Amino acid sequence: MRASLGWMTAGLLALVSLTGCATRGGKVPYNPSGFVAPDAPAAIPVTEAYKIGPSDVLTISVFGVPEYSGDYAVDELGRVQLPLIGSLVLSGRSPDDAAHDVTVALERSYLRNPKVQVQLKSASSQRITVDGAVGAPGVYAIAGKSTLLQAIALAHGTNDSANPRRTVIFRTINGQRMAAAFDLTDIRRGAGKDPEIFANDIVVVDGNQNAKLLQTALQTVPLVGLFTRF
């Protein structure tokens, strides 16, 4: 877990714009009213490492068989519905991997030597990072509106070392990197609102094993504008 949060700390250092007049360190405000929707995310670069996610639209071409070619949307479960094949899970696969999967599925449907190409027509899936005292830290795709509790659930929940009363969300608002803390215990029992999570948010759950590293990460974040200095 320390290695995981160490990676997160390095990521934050790369993401945060360290303006000279910003105050750093101290306590993160809980659920501040100014912690609103983030800036519009930049377009997701399509590279060989890109993994298909929910709401992406794929152009699938089968050479010489136009009736099997077309644009297909990936549903919330990561599936596409294809002629002759039916439902095929492509979420988490690269476009080249997806082409291989479609080729194998077509061969099973008795289409001889199909030549398949899969291209990403539009990248609509959104990704968030969940780290800290959770079961499976990592980068996760979300589709549509999601909340903090749903983000924690994607990472297999909090682990035994977690401090659920201190979960920090890092977000870019009006060009500035900001952070806000939330109490998972209050949210779970209905005493606090479950905040919405947006694409590119970074969620870090505090815990006994990573408290020092989390504090180090927080000290790199200049909280300006809507937040009181701390």
N, C-alpha and C positions, 0 to 999 in steps of 0.2 A: 504493500500500500504506500510505503514511503517513496518507493521508486515511482509509483503512479502519480502521486501528488508532486513529486519533484519535477516530473514532466510537465504537469499543469503549471507549476511556478514558472518554468522556462517559457511555456506558451504565453502566459500572462505578460511576462517581460517583453516578449516580441509584439504582443497585441496592444499594449498600453502606450499611449503617447505621453511621454513624461515632460509636461510643460513645466517651465522653471518656477512659476509662482504657485504651484499646487502644494497643498498641505498633505502630508502622507502619514500613515500609521494611525493607531488608536482603534476606536470602536465603530463598527458599521451601524448606521441607523436601521431600525426595524421597520419594514414596510412603509417607507416614506411616500407621501402623496405624489411627489414628483417623479417617482420611478415608473415611467410610462412606457409605451411601445418604443422600441429602438428605431434607429435610422434604418432606412430601406437597405436590405442586404445587397451586397454586390453579386453580380451574376456568378454562378458556380462554374468554375473552369472545367471543361470536359477534357480529361486526360485519360491515359491508359489505366490509371489507378481509380478512376471514377466508378463508384458502385451504384447500381440502379436502386431507386427507392420509390416508395409510394407516390403516386400522382405524376411521376415522370411519363413522358410520351415517347414511345419508341417507333422508329421506322424499320420494319422488318421486310426484307426483300428476299424472295426465293427466285433465283435466276431461272428464267424460262417458265415460271409458274405464277403468272400475275394474279391469279385468283387467291393465292396464299400470301400475297404481299399487301402491305398497307401500314397505316399508323395505328398503334395500339397503346391504350392508356394502362398504366400499372395501377391496380386497385389498392385499397388500404391494407390488404393482406399480402401485397407484393406479387400478385398474380396478373397474368394477361390471359385473355381468352382468344385462342387461335383456331382458325379453320383446320379441320381434320385432327388437330391435336387436342383441343379443348383447353382446360385450365393448366397453366404452366407457371410455376413460381420462378421469378427472375430477380426478385429483390436481393440485394447484396452481391449480385454478379456484375462483372464488368461487361461492356457491350460485346467484347470478343468471347467472353465466357458464355454470355447469353446466346450468341450465334451458335456456339457448339451445342448448347442444350437444345436449341430448336432443331438443329441438324439431327441429333440423336433421336429426338421425339418424332421427327418426320420419317426417319429410317424405320422406326418401329411401326409406323403407319404404312409401310410398304412403298414409300416414295424412294426410288433408287438414286443414290449419290446426289442428294440435294445440295445446292450451293447457296448458303444462307449468309446474309449480311445484316447486322443489327447496328443501327445508328441512333444516337440520342437526339430526338427532335427538340425536346424541351425538358430542361431539368427543373422540376417543380418541387421535388422533395426538399424538406428543410432538415437541417442537422443541428443538434445541440451536443454539448459535452457535459457529462456528469462524472464528477471525480470526488475524491475524499473517502469518507467512511461508508461506502456502499458496496453491495455484493459484487458488482461487475462494472468497474469504472470503464468509460469508453465514450465513443462518439456514436450517437443514435439518430436515426431518421424519425421525424415526426410528420404526421399528415394532418393538415387542418389545425384547428384550435386545440392546444394542449395546456396542461396546468403543471404546477410544480410537483404535486403528488404523482401525476402520471409520468413525469420525467424520472422521479425516484424509482417508480415501479419498473421502468425500462431497464434501469441499472440493478434490478433484482433486490430493491429495497435497501434499507440501512443495515449495517452490520452491527456486531455486538459492541464495537468500540465507539459507535456513533453518539454524538451529542445532538439529538434531534431538535433541540431548542435553538440551534445555531446553524442555519443553512444559508449560504451566501450565493446570490446571483450576480454575476458580472455581465454588464451590458453596455453598449455604446449608444448614447443619447445626445443628439445635437453635436456630434463630433467628439464627445468626451467619453472616456471610459469611466463607468460608474459602477457602484456596488450597493446592494441592499440586503439586509438579513431578514430571515423569516423563521418562524417557530413551527416546526412540523408537528409538534405535540398539540399545539392549539388548533392548527389547521385540521388535524385528524379528528379531533373531538368536536369540531364545528364552532370553536371559539374564535377562529380567525379565518379570513378569506383565503382560498386557495388561488394564488396569483397565476396569471397567464404566463406561459413560457413562449418565447419567440425564437425564430431561427438565429443561430449563432450565439445564443445565450450559453454561458458557462455556469454550471451549478456545482458548488463544492459543499459537501456535508462535513461539518466539523466532527472531530473524534479524538480520543485519547492518543491514538497513534500518529496523528497528523496535525495536532494543534499548532505546533511551532512552525511547520511548513506553511500552514494556512495563514498564520500571522505574517510570515515573510512575504507571501503573495500579496496580502492586503497592503503591506507597506509600500508596494510598488505602484499602487493605484492612486492617482490623484483624484480625489473627490472634489469636484468643483460645481459651480452653478447652483443647481437645485438642492444640494446637500450642505448641511452644516459641516464645517471643518471639524476634524476629530484627531 
